Amino acid sequence: MTADAVFPVVLSLRVAALALAIAAPAGLALALVQARARYRLRRAVDALILLPLVLPPSVIGFFLILVFGRRGPLGMILERTVGLRVIFTPTAAVIASAVVALPLLVKTAQPAIEAVPAELEAVARTLGLSPLAVVLRVTLPAAWRGVLAAIALGFARALGEFGATLMFAGNLPGRTNTMPLEIFTAYQMGDDGRAALYVGVLTLVSLGVVLAASRLGPRLLAP
Amino acid sequence: MTAAPALDAQLSFAVGDVAPRFHVDARLALDAGVLVLFGPSGAGKTLTLKALAGLVEVDSGHVRTSGETLMDTARGLRVPVHRRRIGYVPQHQTLFPFLDVAGNVAFGLPRSLRRGPRVTGWLEELGIAHLASKRPELLSGGERQRVALARALAVEPRLLLLDEPFASIDEAGRRLLGALVREIVRRHDLPTLLVTHDAAEAEALGDRLVRFERGRTMETGAPSDVLGPARRTVRGTVVSVERVDGGTARARLVDAEVVGPAEQVKEGPLEVHEQGSARERTGVDGA
């Protein structure tokens, strides 16, 4: 493969990995809160978490532009303070992928965390563990299958992100053309061979990830 | 022994999301040794243990162990659970499934002590050294409770809370482990609270006994005084009867069990005015 052909593969993997670096800690923290805490706005937060799963990716892309665009609140702050322009950069692709991966992560990890007996955590506290230590040494290890499945699915979703990335990060060759975007471009230009290459790579990687996740097996994914 | 009592606690709180909420009002005092929390299911014994450990919010009251105040609502003082050093062995299996026996026992220790004599010492003291590398799911009920006890004891608590620790163990194992626990807490001079609704167990293991009824602590005293003869009447339909030995028989009722003189314990409607060695124990576990 030429460097030009390899670029989208490497970019996609990097974007998905970085997206996961944001979405996994955030998603697990949200799953913990939603599984264990009882507070007034719990349902509202739940709905908000689910939203990216049901909204069309173009809508998510639009929202991201509103927030991170040059006139968006966060976009302005980032540009003025650290001189970082997000829109139409690989960073934008990472943010878009993280946002769409988040609900899948939370919703896969949450039931696994809920299934950890609260008594297990109570005993750990009486043994001298701080609340954070309880999460790290009891809750997450006890729910490890669900947590790993959540991370695997989150990665697959981030890898396949298309619509929001197209809107928010653009489709700039050699810069933001991830595999899903490259498939679209190649197909439109009649280069079916090139499109098929990335279709193959994405299908294989995603299939592997989903199989691994279902082996880890929270009920959600059991056949 | 210190001059201050091992435990002096007064707890008042309510639990439940919907009315009527369940109110617990408990007074506990123990100079040293084993205090038995005795009473029927749902009398608030387990909740009281949890409140002592700090696992349940208390509306008002105080907890003092050997002169040290762990909680006092009047002074706005509340030591968090993980700094109370109160050992807690719940009724249900609570071993960490992702760790072996030794890992479970070492769980509460600082990293540097997890592979040391402290762990092996407790494994030996509870007779589970040969199980050190076994996973919890391969253990019997009695073995699991030994591991849970070793895990609680390894962090050297100032007070030990045992919530029906022998409930899932057969009769013989229950007596054996009961005697072992009794011996261990004596040897280590460790004040202990034991929840049970088994009168025989209460008498065998307790130095003091406090009776619970509908969330309230009633009288406290020596187990034989509080449980006393001919105090309660058991009525119910007998499900089965078996001879224990010569003159004693055990009758299982729909939700209770009676051990007593064979001529009294027989099939059909039953009414036992408890006397002598006849004892009643309810069968369902606590709330």
Interface residues (C-beta under 8 A of the other chain):
Chain A: P117 E119 L120 A122 V123 A124 R125 T126 L127 G128 L129 S130 P131 A133 R137 V138 P141 A142 W144
Chain B: K50 A53 G54 L55 V81 H82 R83 R84 R85 I86 G87 Y88 P90 H92 T94 F96 P97 F98 F107 G108 A148 R151 A152 V155 P157
